[in-house]
Amino acid sequence: MNLMNAIISCWSGRSQMALRTLYLLLLGQLVSFSLALSSFTTAVITDLGVDAPITQSVLCYLSLALVYGGILLYRRQRLQVSWYWYLLLGFVDVQGNFLFNKAFQFTSISSVTLLDCCAIPCAFVFTWVFLGTRYSVWQLFGASLCVLGLGLMLLSDAEMAGGGGSRPLLGGILVIAGAIFFAMSYVGEEFLVKKIDRVEVVCMIGVFGLLVSVVQLSTLELKSLESVKWSTDIILSFVGNAASSFMFYTLVPFVLKLSGATMLILSVLTSDMWAVILRIFCDHQQVNWTYYLAFAAVLIGLIIYSTTAKDLLPIPALENGNYDVQYQRLDDENMASRGKESFF
């Protein structure tokens, strides 16, 4: 009887691990696909002769603030983290978006994707230093396999496209700086979503990201925006970019809570491969067989990384785990606890 119970327990544990890994992989690829849609619409906007990277961010942050802010208002929920931490997180996120979008004007998409890999060691360092995350040798091996798969894809892309941009050195600097900002943003968001309600986190990223973007737009992009000759194609491209970015920011907290910032960054390495698939259907572009090999290598690396991670959260914890802090209602009974509303 004890042997049977042990077998059932072992089988149940393995089934839970397999289900969690599959769930995490699917979530990661949904995030990656939404990022690919965002990059694709950004390329369309650029091809239409529009140089307005901050405006793209404004629409995204506005949609986040309206939707998730409406949820917070409906809940009558107090902030569980002081506003200045959200201002810092919003500022960092805006700079990452701005630097990445700006880099496409000076260097090729292959260079941007390759240099984007520097976000991986940044995420390892930041999570190790600030969150106390420890990584196994197998996790490092899985991450290396993901980068190897990306390298295969870039070699194929270089053979087919070529081209290095007008000012590749400046573009490379912008990409590296943007990758560092994104790594900081993801690590900060990981810390928050594992402690408090994800709706509040996404809402405040939208609110403070919108404020920072509006300030930067008024100083850096206003003249460029005034020169745009608006058309239906341009408007639809901006709407598509905002929708895909909204989907990206909505899904990111789920991956961060289940795994972490490093897993998120490794997952979005496949975004360029999804972008290739989009180009196949939209532009009828032919691709090399190495794209499929590269995609398989990244997925295998993600499986190795996710199955060897420590301190895994089960799937039900995504919504009802111990890390969730229940929101407070602004009624007469809890107004006395006003001084304790901040997490920090």
N, C-alpha and C positions, 0 to 999 in steps of 0.2 A: 504493500500500500504506500509506504514511504517512497519507494522507488518510482512508483507511478506518479505520485505528487511531484517528485523532483523532475521527472521527465516533462510533465505538464507545465511546471513552472519555467523550465529551461526553454521549452517551445514557445511559451507565451512571451518570454523576454525577447527571444529572437524575432518573433513576429512583430512585437512592438518596435524593435530597433529597425527592422526592414520597412515597416510602415512609416516610421518617423523619417528615415532616410529618403524614401520616395516622396513623402510630403514636402520635405525641405528642398529636394532637387526641383520639384515642380514649381514651388514658390520662387526659388532662385531664378529659374528660367522665365517665369512670368515677369519678374523684375527686369531681367536682362532683355526680354522682348519689348517691354515698355520703354526701356532706355534706347533700344534700337529704333523704335518708332519715333522717339524724340529726336534722335540724331538724324534720322531720315528726313523728318520735316524741317529740321534746321538746315540741312543741305538744300532742300527745296527752296527755303526762304532765301538762302544765299544765292542760289542760281537765279532767283527772280530779281537780284540786284538790291536786296535789302540788307543793310548792316545795322541791326538793332538787337544785339544779344541781351541787353538789359530788359528791353521791352518784353521779350519772350519770358524772362523770369518773372516780370511783374504780373503777367496773366496767370502764370502757374501759381504764384504765391497768393494772388487774389482769390482764385478758385478754392485753394486750401483754406484760407481764412474764412470765406463765406460758408462753405459746407461744414467744416469741423467746428467753426465758431458757432454756427447755428445749433449744432449738437450740444455744445457746452452751455449755450444759453437755455436750451430746452431742459437740460439737466439742472440748471441753476448751480453750476459747479464752480467752486473756488479753485484758484491756481494752487497747486501743491508744490511748485518750485518758484522761487523769486524771479520776477520779470527780467532782471538784468542778466541772468544765466541764459534765458531764451534769446535776449538781444545778442549776446555773444555767439550763441549757436546759429542764429539767423545771419549774422554778419559773416561768419566763417562759410556758411553754405552759399551765400550770395557770391562771395569772392571765388569760390570753386567753380560755380556755374559761369561767371563772367570770364574768368581766365581760360576755361576750356573752350567756350564759344569763340573767344577772341583768337585763340591759337589756330583755329581752322582757316583764318585769313592769311596766315604766314607760313604754314607747313602742311604736309600731306596728311591724309587720314591714317595712313600706315604709321607715320612717325608719331602721331597723336596716340594711337592705340598702343604702340610699343612703349613710349615713355610713360603712358598711363600705368604701366606695371610697377612703377616706383611707389604707387599707393599701397602695394602689398607689404613691402618691408616696413613702411610707415605705420600701417595698421598693426603689424606684429609688435612693433616697438611701443606704440601708444597704448595698446591693450595690455601689454606686459607691464608697463610702467604705471599707468593710471588705474587700470582695472584689476591688476594682479592675475591676468590670464596666463596660464602656462601651457605650452604646446609640446606635443610628443614628436618623436622623430618621424613617425608615420604621417602626422599632420604636415610637417615640413616637406616630406616626400610628396604628399598629395598636392600641396601648393606648387611645388616645383614642376610637377607633371602638368598642372594647369597652365603654367607659364610656357612650358615646352609646346603644348598644343597651340597656344597663341602664336608662338614663334613659327610653327609650321604654316599657320594661316597667313602670317605676314609675308613669308617667303613666296607663297603662291600669289598673294596680292601684288607683291613687288614685280613678279614676272609678268603679270597681266597689265598692271597700270603704270608703275614707275612714277617719276615726278617727285620733286622734293619741296615744292612750295616756293614762294618768293623770298622769304627770309626765314629759313629753317632754324637758325640758331635762336632767334627771338621766339619763334613758335615753340621750340623745345623748352625754353626757359618758362614760358607761360604754362605749358602742359605740366611740367614738374611742379611748379608752384601750385597749380590747380589741384594736382593729385594730393599734395600735402594738405591743402585745405579740405578736400573731400574726406581724406582719412581722418582728420580731426573731427569733422562734422559727423561722420558715421560712428566714431568711437563715443562722442558725446551723446549722440542719439541712442546708442546701445545702452549706455549707462542709465539714461532716463527711462526708456521703455521697459527695462527690467526692474524698475523701481515703482513707477507710477503709471497712470492711465495713458495709453498710446494716443488716444483722441486728443488729449490736452497737448501732448508733444507735437503732433502734426499740426494742430491748430496754431500753436505759438510759433512754429517754424514759418507757417504761412503769414501770420500777422507781422512778425518782426522782419522776416525776409522781404515782405512787401514794403515796409517802412524804409529799410536800408536800400532796396532797389529803386524806390521813388527818389530818394536823395541822390543816388548815383546817376540815375537817368537825367535828372534836372541839371546836373553839372557836366556829364560826359557824353550824353547821347541825344540831347534835345534837338540840336541842329540837324543831326543825321536823320532823326525821326520826322522832322518837318519837311525834309526833301523827298520823302517817300511818296510815290504816286500809287495810292491805294487802288487795288483791283480785287475782284472776287477771289482769284487764285491766291493772292497774298493773304487776304483775310482768312480764307479756309486753311491755309498753311499755319497761320498763327493759332487758329482754333484747334487744329489737329495737334500742334506742338503742346499747347496747354493741356489738352485732354490726356495725351500720353504721359506728360510730366506729372499730372495729377495721379494717374494710375501708378506711376513709379513711386511717388512719395507715400501713397496709400499702402502699398505692398511692402515697402522697405522695413517698417517696424516689425512685421511678422517674422521676417528672416533674422533681424537683429535679436529678437527675443528668443527665438528657438536656438540660434547658434551664436552669431556675433558679427562684428564689423568685418573681420577677415573673411569669413564665409561669404558675406555679401559681396565684397570686392572680387573674390575669386569667381563668384557666380556671374557677375556682369562682364567677365572677360569674354563670354560668348556673345555679347551684344553686337560686336562687329560681324560675327557669323550670321546672326539673325538679320543684320542689315544687308548682308549679301543675298540672303533668301528673298528679302523684300525687293532688291534690285533685279533678281531673277524674274520675279512676277511682274514688276512694274516696268523695267527697262529691258527685259529679255536678255540679260547678261549671262554669258557662259562662265562657269566656274571650274576650277581644277579639282581633281579627285582628292587632293590633299586637304581641301576644306572639310570634307567629311571625316577624314582621319584626325584632323585637328579638333573637330567638335567632339569626337569620341574620346580623345585624350583628355580634354578638359572635363568631360563628364566623369571619366574614370577617376581623375584627380579629385573631383568634388566628392565622389562616393568615398574614396579613401579618407579624405579630410573629415567628412561628416561622421563616418562610422567610428573613427578613432578619437573623436573629441571627448573631452572630459566634462563632467558635470552637466550632462545633457538634460534638457527640459522635456518632459513628455508632451505630446501633442495637446492634451486637454489644458495644459498650463498656459496655452496661448491666450486663452480668454479667462480661465478661472483659477489660475495658479496662485501660489502664495505671494508672488511678487506684485499682484494687482492690489492697488490701494483703492478702496471704494470711495467714490466721490461724495462730497458733502453737499447738502442742500442748504440754501441761504434762508432758513426759517428762524423763528424766534428761539428755538431750542438750542441751536448751535452757534448763534451769534456771539455767545460768550467766549467761544474758542477762537475768535478772530486772530488773536495774537499768535496762534499756532498754525496759521494757514500755509506758511512757507515750509518747504521741505528742507531748505538749507538755513 
